Amino acid sequence: MVPPSAVAQFNETIGNRVEAVTILGGDHSAAGGIYTFRGGTLADVKISKIGGEGAAAASRPLGLGEVRWAPVLLGNLGFISAVNEFAGGYLQGNEMEYEMFAAQGGGGVRFYLTDHLSLTPIVSGIYGRIENDFIARNPVGDAVKAAASGTFVDWKLDTWSVAPGIDGRYAWNWKRTRLELASRYTFFHTESFNGSSPVIDVEGNSHTWQNKLDVDVPLGREVLGGELHTGGFVSRTELFGGAADGLNEDHVYSFNGRFVLDVLGKFWALRWVGVGVSYFRGEHVDGWTAGLDMKLQF
């Protein structure tokens, strides 16, 4: 029999952790990378992902004044590994590991209200496949693993999430430098299905609200027929609901720098390609990511 104290700790942590890693790995707007948590129950989260969002065609008149519109598509594939450390209570000193594959797809419409201002309502769905493994580090952990394996620990679970949201952007040029202010709100509803455990069931709601300033600076130097650019962004993302509880965090700052080559008109709709580095930090978390930086433009 699983001790009631252990059951209480499992019930307190599992649902929110699954929600949090689903959003981090499944949503294209969350940064991939290596997250380190301080003073919480999640110690380390490693996220590898590829995805993005962009207009899928050139804008066209809507028939309402000067308003134009374009279809928007988004997609993402992510793999997440996370460690949950029990820092107190009955299970103190033991760990749970999570590994998850996530896939996201969705779309919407971008409305160009003026030459500078656009608004994009969008909706996406996320599928997640998560595996849990309990790592016993002491005699209490050994006893719990023997009693709870296949129920509260050592299970597999499929999840689905629906994520409607809205994105607003205002862009302008200062000489050749382009600046863009963006604000994006997303609501996530997550539920589980098709699990190997008869007692693990996940259902919850989360919200994120990101505000970002992006800067793109042409450098006036050409390589392979394209102009080099530098730039980056700074953002703050507010977290609410299960994601905030699962990460023990209510906001995260991100700082990004990039160095790219403008190849517009040379490779389909590719606007630029290069490298980018990001650092993110909150009250209990910090991390970084580095990788390929690409942008599409129709």
C-alpha positions in Angstrom: 0.0 0.0 0.0 1.2 3.5 -0.9 1.6 5.6 2.3 -1.0 8.5 2.4 1.8 11.1 2.9 3.3 9.9 -0.4 0.0 10.0 -2.2 -0.6 13.6 -1.0 2.8 14.7 -2.4 2.2 13.0 -5.7 -1.3 14.5 -6.1 0.1 18.0 -5.3 2.9 17.9 -7.9 2.0 15.7 -10.8 -0.8 17.6 -12.5 0.9 21.0 -12.5 4.2 19.5 -13.6 2.6 17.9 -16.6 0.9 21.2 -17.5 4.1 23.1 -17.2 6.3 20.9 -19.3 3.5 20.6 -21.9 3.5 24.3 -22.4 7.3 24.7 -22.3 7.9 22.0 -24.8 4.7 22.1 -26.8 4.1 25.8 -27.4 6.2 27.3 -30.2 6.4 30.7 -28.4 8.2 29.2 -25.3 11.9 29.2 -25.6 13.7 25.9 -25.9 17.0 25.5 -23.9 18.3 24.4 -20.5 16.4 25.7 -17.5 17.7 25.6 -14.0 15.3 26.1 -11.0 16.4 27.5 -7.7 14.6 26.7 -4.5 11.7 24.9 -6.2 10.9 21.3 -6.9 11.9 21.2 -10.5 15.7 21.2 -10.6 16.5 21.0 -14.3 14.5 21.1 -17.6 16.1 20.5 -21.0 14.0 21.4 -24.1 14.9 20.7 -27.7 12.4 22.1 -30.2 11.9 23.3 -33.8 9.0 25.4 -34.9 7.6 28.8 -35.6 4.8 31.0 -36.8 4.3 33.2 -39.8 2.0 34.5 -42.5 1.4 31.7 -45.1 0.7 34.1 -48.0 1.0 37.7 -49.0 -1.6 40.0 -47.5 -4.7 41.0 -49.5 -7.5 43.5 -49.1 -10.3 42.6 -46.6 -12.9 45.0 -48.1 -13.0 47.2 -45.0 -11.2 50.4 -45.8 -7.4 49.9 -45.8 -7.5 46.7 -43.7 -5.6 43.8 -45.2 -5.4 40.2 -44.1 -3.2 37.1 -44.4 -3.5 33.5 -43.2 -1.2 32.5 -40.5 0.2 29.0 -39.7 2.2 27.7 -36.7 3.8 24.5 -35.8 6.2 23.0 -33.3 7.9 19.7 -32.4 9.6 19.5 -28.9 11.3 17.0 -26.7 11.5 17.7 -23.0 13.4 16.0 -20.1 12.7 17.3 -16.5 13.7 16.3 -13.0 11.4 16.9 -10.0 13.3 16.9 -6.7 11.4 16.3 -3.5 13.0 18.8 -1.2 10.8 18.1 1.8 8.0 16.0 3.2 7.7 12.2 3.2 9.5 11.8 -0.1 12.4 14.1 0.7 15.6 13.2 -1.1 13.9 11.2 -3.9 13.3 12.3 -7.5 10.9 11.9 -10.4 12.0 12.2 -14.0 9.7 13.2 -16.9 10.4 12.7 -20.6 8.0 14.1 -23.1 7.4 14.5 -26.8 5.1 17.3 -27.9 3.6 18.3 -31.3 1.7 21.5 -32.0 -0.2 22.8 -35.0 -2.6 25.7 -35.6 -3.5 28.7 -37.5 -5.3 32.0 -37.6 -5.6 35.3 -39.5 -3.4 38.4 -39.3 -5.2 41.6 -39.8 -3.1 44.6 -40.9 -5.1 47.5 -39.5 -2.5 50.1 -40.6 1.0 50.0 -42.1 2.3 49.7 -38.6 -0.3 47.8 -36.5 -1.5 44.2 -36.9 -3.7 41.9 -34.8 -3.8 38.1 -35.0 -6.4 35.9 -33.4 -5.1 32.3 -33.5 -5.8 28.8 -32.1 -3.7 25.7 -31.9 -3.7 22.2 -30.5 -0.9 20.4 -28.7 -0.5 16.6 -28.3 1.9 15.4 -25.6 3.3 11.9 -24.7 4.9 11.8 -21.3 6.8 9.1 -19.4 7.4 9.2 -15.7 10.1 7.4 -13.8 10.6 7.5 -10.0 14.2 7.5 -8.8 14.5 6.1 -5.3 17.4 7.7 -3.3 16.7 6.3 0.2 14.9 3.4 1.9 11.6 5.4 1.9 11.9 5.8 -1.8 12.6 2.1 -2.3 9.5 1.2 -0.4 7.3 3.8 -2.3 8.6 2.6 -5.7 7.9 -1.0 -4.8 4.3 -0.1 -3.8 3.4 2.6 -6.3 5.2 1.5 -9.5 2.6 1.5 -12.4 0.1 3.7 -10.4 1.6 6.9 -8.9 5.0 6.4 -10.4 6.5 4.8 -13.5 3.6 5.6 -15.8 2.9 6.8 -19.4 0.3 9.4 -20.3 -1.1 11.1 -23.4 -2.3 14.7 -23.2 -4.1 17.1 -25.4 -4.3 20.9 -25.1 -6.2 23.6 -26.9 -4.6 27.0 -27.0 -6.5 30.0 -28.3 -4.8 33.3 -28.2 -4.4 36.8 -29.7 -1.3 38.6 -30.8 -0.9 42.4 -31.3 2.1 44.1 -33.0 3.2 47.6 -33.7 6.3 48.1 -35.9 8.1 51.2 -37.1 11.4 52.1 -38.7 14.1 54.5 -37.4 16.2 55.1 -40.5 17.0 51.5 -41.5 16.5 50.0 -38.1 13.2 48.2 -37.5 11.6 48.1 -34.1 8.5 46.1 -33.1 6.4 46.0 -30.0 4.4 42.8 -29.5 1.9 41.6 -26.9 0.6 38.0 -26.9 -1.9 36.3 -24.6 -2.6 32.6 -24.8 -5.0 30.4 -22.8 -4.2 26.7 -22.4 -6.7 24.0 -21.4 -5.0 20.6 -20.9 -6.5 17.1 -20.3 -5.0 13.6 -20.2 -6.2 10.4 -22.0 -5.0 6.9 -22.7 -2.7 6.6 -19.6 -1.1 3.4 -18.3 -1.9 4.3 -14.7 -5.5 4.0 -13.3 -5.0 6.8 -10.8 -3.1 9.5 -12.9 -5.5 12.0 -14.5 -4.5 15.5 -15.6 -6.8 18.5 -16.2 -6.0 22.1 -15.8 -5.9 25.6 -17.2 -3.0 28.0 -17.7 -2.4 31.5 -19.1 0.6 33.2 -20.5 1.0 36.9 -21.5 4.2 37.9 -23.2 5.3 41.5 -24.0 8.3 41.9 -26.2 10.4 44.6 -27.9 12.4 43.4 -31.0 15.1 45.3 -32.8 16.5 44.5 -36.3 19.6 46.4 -37.4 21.0 46.1 -41.0 24.8 46.3 -40.9 25.5 47.5 -44.5 27.8 44.6 -45.3 27.1 41.9 -47.8 28.0 38.2 -47.8 27.0 35.8 -50.6 24.7 38.4 -52.0 22.8 39.1 -48.8 23.1 41.8 -46.2 24.2 41.0 -42.6 21.9 42.0 -39.8 22.1 42.0 -36.0 19.5 42.6 -33.4 17.5 40.7 -30.8 14.7 41.2 -28.3 13.8 41.6 -24.6 10.6 40.2 -23.2 8.6 39.5 -20.0 6.2 36.6 -19.9 3.5 36.5 -17.1 2.5 33.0 -16.0 -0.9 32.1 -14.4 -2.7 28.9 -13.4 -1.1 25.4 -13.6 2.0 26.6 -15.5 2.8 29.1 -12.7 2.3 26.5 -10.0 4.2 23.8 -11.8 7.2 26.1 -12.4 6.9 27.9 -9.1 7.2 31.1 -11.1 4.8 33.9 -12.1 7.0 35.7 -14.7 10.1 35.2 -16.7 12.4 37.7 -18.5 14.1 36.8 -21.8 17.1 38.5 -23.5 18.0 37.6 -27.0 20.8 38.5 -29.4 21.1 37.3 -33.1 23.4 37.6 -36.1 21.8 36.7 -39.4 22.0 37.0 -43.1 19.2 38.6 -45.1 18.3 36.1 -47.9 14.9 37.5 -48.9 14.1 36.6 -52.5 16.8 33.9 -52.7 15.2 30.9 -50.9 11.4 30.7 -51.2 10.0 32.9 -48.4 13.0 32.8 -46.1 13.6 36.3 -44.7 16.8 35.6 -42.8 19.0 32.8 -41.4 21.7 32.9 -38.8 22.4 32.2 -35.2 20.7 33.4 -32.0 21.4 33.2 -28.3 18.9 33.7 -25.5 19.1 34.0 -21.7 16.0 33.8 -19.5 15.6 34.5 -15.8 12.8 34.7 -13.2 12.7 34.7 -9.4 13.3 30.9 -9.2 14.6 30.0 -12.7 17.3 30.9 -15.1 18.5 29.3 -18.3 19.9 29.8 -21.8 19.5 28.5 -25.3 21.5 28.8 -28.6 20.7 27.7 -32.0 19.6 28.4 -35.6 17.6 31.6 -36.0 15.2 31.7 -39.1 12.4 33.9 -40.2 9.8 33.6 -43.0 8.3 36.5 -44.9 5.7 36.4 -47.7 
